Amino acid sequence: MGLSTKAVARGVPALLLALAALAPGAAAFAQPAAAPAASTASTVTGGGVTLHSVSTNFPDSDRLFPGPAADAINNNCLACHSAGMVLTQPRLSRADWQAEVEKMRSFYKAPVDATDVPAIVDYLVGLSSTKQP
């Protein structure tokens, strides 16, 4: 019997809370949190777990795919992917892009209508043909 992604996602927080309650020093979780220090710490430790602050740069999330033929990819792909991420992908053949789009639809259940697939693949192939080898 398989679990859906949503079922797993709903169960994870409850599982983490249950494990935290059973962990040594779990009483620390029941106490009110102390007021934050004047400076932001880059490391926080509690309940036997240490968290470290990290910083990363993500592609622009408000950027659209350029060009007059970008409607299908803007309407379907931006729900999960930033244009910046897609526009920096390596050059792929038409067959490879077709396989990638079909993988998004079948394996990841992307809500991309089958009638939009050819326009998306055409756009991605066009990007690949304009990149330097």
C-alpha positions as a LaTeX table, in Angstrom:
\begin{tabular}{lrrr}
\hline
Residue & $x$ (\AA) & $y$ (\AA) & $z$ (\AA) \\
\hline
Met1 & 0.00 & 0.00 & 0.00 \\
Gly2 & 1.61 & 3.26 & $-1.11$ \\
Leu3 & 1.31 & 6.65 & 0.51 \\
Ser4 & 0.62 & 9.80 & $-1.42$ \\
Thr5 & 3.04 & 12.71 & $-1.21$ \\
Lys6 & 0.35 & 14.74 & 0.58 \\
Ala7 & $-0.17$ & 11.99 & 3.18 \\
Val8 & 3.54 & 11.76 & 3.81 \\
Ala9 & 3.82 & 15.57 & 4.07 \\
Arg10 & 0.99 & 15.66 & 6.62 \\
Gly11 & 2.58 & 12.87 & 8.67 \\
Val12 & 6.11 & 14.28 & 8.85 \\
Pro13 & 5.40 & 17.13 & 11.32 \\
Ala14 & 3.48 & 14.78 & 13.63 \\
Leu15 & 6.28 & 12.22 & 13.46 \\
Leu16 & 8.91 & 14.85 & 14.24 \\
Leu17 & 6.92 & 16.08 & 17.24 \\
Ala18 & 6.50 & 12.52 & 18.53 \\
Leu19 & 10.21 & 11.84 & 18.17 \\
Ala20 & 11.07 & 15.12 & 19.87 \\
Ala21 & 8.82 & 14.23 & 22.82 \\
Leu22 & 10.61 & 10.89 & 23.23 \\
Ala23 & 14.12 & 12.34 & 22.89 \\
Pro24 & 16.32 & 12.90 & 25.93 \\
Gly25 & 15.87 & 16.44 & 27.19 \\
Ala26 & 12.41 & 16.63 & 25.62 \\
Ala27 & 11.25 & 18.74 & 28.54 \\
Ala28 & 13.09 & 21.64 & 26.90 \\
Phe29 & 10.42 & 21.61 & 24.17 \\
Ala30 & 7.66 & 22.14 & 26.72 \\
Gln31 & 9.26 & 25.25 & 28.19 \\
Pro32 & 8.50 & 28.70 & 26.77 \\
Ala33 & 11.14 & 30.00 & 24.38 \\
Ala34 & 13.58 & 32.54 & 25.71 \\
Ala35 & 13.55 & 36.04 & 24.25 \\
Pro36 & 15.81 & 36.30 & 21.18 \\
Ala37 & 19.27 & 37.70 & 21.72 \\
Ala38 & 20.16 & 41.12 & 20.41 \\
Ser39 & 22.19 & 39.63 & 17.56 \\
Thr40 & 21.04 & 36.82 & 15.32 \\
Ala41 & 22.97 & 33.62 & 15.97 \\
Ser42 & 24.27 & 31.58 & 13.05 \\
Thr43 & 23.95 & 28.36 & 15.09 \\
Val44 & 21.08 & 27.22 & 17.30 \\
Thr45 & 21.14 & 24.10 & 19.48 \\
Gly46 & 18.24 & 22.51 & 21.30 \\
Gly47 & 16.98 & 19.05 & 22.09 \\
Gly48 & 20.19 & 17.47 & 20.87 \\
Val49 & 19.92 & 19.08 & 17.44 \\
Thr50 & 22.13 & 21.85 & 16.07 \\
Leu51 & 20.96 & 24.01 & 13.20 \\
His52 & 23.33 & 26.22 & 11.21 \\
Ser53 & 22.27 & 29.30 & 9.22 \\
Val54 & 23.19 & 29.20 & 5.55 \\
Ser55 & 22.80 & 31.59 & 2.68 \\
Thr56 & 22.21 & 30.78 & $-0.96$ \\
Asn57 & 21.22 & 32.62 & $-4.11$ \\
Phe58 & 18.25 & 31.41 & $-6.09$ \\
Pro59 & 17.32 & 32.46 & $-9.63$ \\
Asp60 & 14.81 & 35.32 & $-9.93$ \\
Ser61 & 11.35 & 33.93 & $-9.24$ \\
Asp62 & 9.43 & 36.75 & $-10.91$ \\
Arg63 & 11.15 & 36.43 & $-14.28$ \\
Leu64 & 9.18 & 35.19 & $-17.30$ \\
Phe65 & 10.41 & 33.25 & $-20.29$ \\
Pro66 & 11.13 & 35.73 & $-23.09$ \\
Gly67 & 9.76 & 35.69 & $-26.61$ \\
Pro68 & 6.47 & 35.53 & $-28.46$ \\
Ala69 & 6.26 & 31.70 & $-28.27$ \\
Ala70 & 6.65 & 31.56 & $-24.48$ \\
Asp71 & 2.97 & 31.42 & $-23.49$ \\
Ala72 & 2.81 & 27.63 & $-23.01$ \\
Ile73 & 6.01 & 27.46 & $-20.95$ \\
Asn74 & 5.09 & 30.54 & $-18.88$ \\
Asn75 & 1.60 & 29.18 & $-18.18$ \\
Asn76 & 2.72 & 25.66 & $-17.27$ \\
Cys77 & 6.31 & 25.51 & $-16.07$ \\
Leu78 & 6.61 & 28.55 & $-13.80$ \\
Ala79 & 4.43 & 26.87 & $-11.18$ \\
Cys80 & 7.45 & 24.73 & $-10.22$ \\
His81 & 10.49 & 26.15 & $-12.04$ \\
Ser82 & 11.94 & 29.63 & $-12.23$ \\
Ala83 & 12.71 & 30.91 & $-15.70$ \\
Gly84 & 16.26 & 31.57 & $-14.53$ \\
Met85 & 16.74 & 27.91 & $-13.64$ \\
Val86 & 15.37 & 26.62 & $-16.94$ \\
Leu87 & 17.23 & 29.18 & $-19.04$ \\
Thr88 & 20.56 & 27.97 & $-17.61$ \\
Gln89 & 20.04 & 24.29 & $-18.42$ \\
Pro90 & 22.48 & 22.53 & $-20.77$ \\
Arg91 & 21.69 & 22.05 & $-24.43$ \\
Leu92 & 19.45 & 19.05 & $-25.02$ \\
Ser93 & 18.07 & 17.40 & $-28.14$ \\
Arg94 & 14.36 & 17.45 & $-29.03$ \\
Ala95 & 14.03 & 13.84 & $-27.84$ \\
Asp96 & 15.69 & 14.70 & $-24.52$ \\
Trp97 & 13.45 & 17.73 & $-23.93$ \\
Gln98 & 10.39 & 15.66 & $-24.88$ \\
Ala99 & 11.43 & 13.03 & $-22.32$ \\
Glu100 & 11.97 & 15.72 & $-19.65$ \\
Val101 & 8.52 & 17.25 & $-20.20$ \\
Glu102 & 6.86 & 13.83 & $-20.22$ \\
Lys103 & 8.71 & 12.95 & $-16.98$ \\
Met104 & 7.31 & 16.12 & $-15.38$ \\
Arg105 & 3.81 & 15.14 & $-16.46$ \\
Ser106 & 3.87 & 11.43 & $-15.63$ \\
Phe107 & 6.29 & 11.02 & $-12.71$ \\
Tyr108 & 5.91 & 14.40 & $-10.97$ \\
Lys109 & 2.24 & 14.83 & $-11.99$ \\
Ala110 & 2.76 & 18.33 & $-13.39$ \\
Pro111 & $-0.64$ & 19.65 & $-14.52$ \\
Val112 & 0.51 & 20.27 & $-18.10$ \\
Asp113 & $-2.13$ & 19.67 & $-20.75$ \\
Ala114 & $-0.98$ & 17.30 & $-23.51$ \\
Thr115 & $-1.87$ & 19.96 & $-26.10$ \\
Asp116 & 0.74 & 22.32 & $-24.57$ \\
Val117 & 3.60 & 19.79 & $-24.67$ \\
Pro118 & 4.64 & 20.41 & $-28.32$ \\
Ala119 & 4.86 & 24.19 & $-27.75$ \\
Ile120 & 6.88 & 23.69 & $-24.56$ \\
Val121 & 9.29 & 21.28 & $-26.25$ \\
Asp122 & 9.63 & 23.59 & $-29.28$ \\
Tyr123 & 10.50 & 26.49 & $-26.97$ \\
Leu124 & 13.09 & 24.47 & $-25.04$ \\
Val125 & 14.66 & 23.14 & $-28.24$ \\
Gly126 & 14.82 & 26.72 & $-29.53$ \\
Leu127 & 16.70 & 27.73 & $-26.39$ \\
Ser128 & 19.16 & 24.90 & $-26.89$ \\
Ser129 & 19.83 & 25.89 & $-30.48$ \\
Thr130 & 20.73 & 29.48 & $-29.50$ \\
Lys131 & 23.25 & 28.46 & $-26.80$ \\
Gln132 & 26.95 & 28.26 & $-27.50$ \\
Pro133 & 28.32 & 24.66 & $-27.52$ \\
\hline
\end{tabular}
